[in-house]
């Protein structure tokens, strides 16, 4: 081929070049997707699940700018543009500015892409994506990339939101799922929208829901993103069900990880069969010496005490008892309120003693 007719090699965008906003799409109240292009026409190269850091004007802040990280919600399989999806919280500075001021034609400084939360190098065949709120963005990027590449999908995609109208990308995901049997969508909401019946999962995500949504969860590579308390609850649910946590990956949308040394230590409490505990049933004057892996309910039965119980899975609340001292590790499935927990109550069926514990029985 004549060199004069040869197509030039594509140029990859470098963060020394400002990004130009080309569209702003409202997703839900206080949430929008912002799409950018490189004015030079350069293409974007990144791994699905990575993030951008934006330099946002903030006259009231030191230096006049703030830097905020946003997961890329678009896919690298569509390299001519790049999209972030951002939700403004009540105290938001950066995202509030984006929603109020960013319009097509606006140019903004961006740094990246960066981040380790990606399945780009994974050899897994089966995935379990679990997210809450705007934590859905990296899952959308990874799913879209796999879709565009024509891969045989085997994804259980779980997203939790306050109400159905706040499920970001719902219609887009349902469109994709309607064209492949391998994208299994599971939405969990705290409550329905007014005058709009909801027939899906409702409440707080828990172990029971996990077992129903993905019965083969032990065979899947798990990716989780959301607020820290949500991710802690997911980890505890998985660990309590015997999941191999070496196949668990997470990204907090509050503190994305850039390098391996930045990976946080997941210092979760995991009851150990080799660690011994002592449970004093104060009213009965009986003491049980057990392993951390034994529940308070099992310990009571071992010394001849009867605690009323029903489901034995932290749902019904029948086995609620008062803990007067000590610590337990409790992974329940909705059978006890936060007020009761604050008052010292526990569910005996799903509470593991840590050291010396005293129970009012």
Secondary structure by P-SEA (a helix, b strand, c coil): cccccccccbbbbcccbbbbbcccccccccbbbbbbbcccbbbbbbcccbbbbbbcccccccccbbbbbbccccccccccbbbbbbbbcccccaaaaaaacccccbbbbbcccccccccccccccbbbbbbccccaaaaaaaaaaaaaaccccccbbbbbccccccccaaaaaaaaaaccccbbbbbbbcccccccccccccccccaaaaaaacccccccbbbbbccaaaaaaaaaaaaaaccccccbbbbbccccccccccccccccbbbbccbbbbbbcccccbbbbbcccccaaaaaaaaccccccccccccccccbbbbccccccccccccccaaaaaaccccccccccccbbbbcc
